[in-house]
């Protein structure tokens, strides 16, 4: 953040809004202290951290979230954990099913999601699951579990995803690129 009156005004508005939401008050001295301690972050990062706290904070004491809570929220947003990343990817799969239906293709930027949606599940299976599990609770839980296993294997150096190499890979990559080009922007 820049040490300008405009930045301080935006910062103050965020902090006062968060503190009021949790039933607390914040003094001008506390605002100045927080402003100085959170200077390393941009106003956008602080705003996203505040939104995260408003949506996810469980503690009610202290009424005003601490500086550490803000820093943790910002860091969590900047580098999400594997489980959060898996939840996001599960949401993408469900949104793709809702938008394109049972004939959707598993074209995702994330290689683990693509692998899971071509080798473990298909969109046709998901479409049939929707009748028995309307909120996709079971699928979401299983997808996150499988995603975490793949990610942990990747981190441990045991990448079990197949590599696209060899003479057939040129055709596969061409098909993938053609399909990606057809996707709406």
C-alpha positions, 0 to 999 in steps of 0.5 A, a space after each residue: 500500500 502507498 502511504 497516501 490519504 486516499 489509500 488510508 481512507 479505503 483501508 479505514 473503510 474496509 476495517 470499519 466495515 469488517 469490525 462493524 460486521 462482527 460487532 466491534 469498534 476500531 479506534 483511529 490509533 488501531 487503524 493507524 497501527 493496522 495500516 502500518 503493519 499491513 503496508 506490505 499488502 495491496 488494498 486489493 489483497 486486504 479487500 479480498 482478505 476482508 471478504 474471506 474473513 466475512 464469509 469464513 470467520 468462525 470466531 466471535 472473539 475478539 469482535 474485530 479480526 486480528 492483524 494475524 487473521 488478516 495476514 492468514 486470510 490474505 496468504 490463504 487466498 494468494 496460495 490456496 491449499 490443495 483441498 481448496 484447490 480441489 474444491 475449486 476444481 470440483 466446482 468447475 466440473 459441476 458448472 461444466 456439467 450444468 452448462 454443457 450437460 452429459 455430453 460435455 468434454 473433459 477439457 480443463 486447464 488442470 491436468 489432474 481434473 482432466 485425468 479424473 474426468 476422463 479416467 475415473 468419472 465421466 460427465 454421463 456418470 455425473 448426470 446420472 448421479 444428479 438424480 440420486 445426489 442432487 447437491 453432488 455431495 458424494 461426488 464432491 467429497 470423492 473428487 476432493 479426496 482423489 484430487 488430493 491423492 494425485 497432488 500428494 503423489 505429484 509433490 512426493 515425486 510419484 507423478 502417476 499421470 501419463 505423459 503426453 509424449 511419443 508419436 500418438 501425442 501429436 494427434 492428441 495434442 492437436 485434438 485438444 488444441 482444436 477443442 480448446 479453440 472451439 470453446 467460448 471465450 
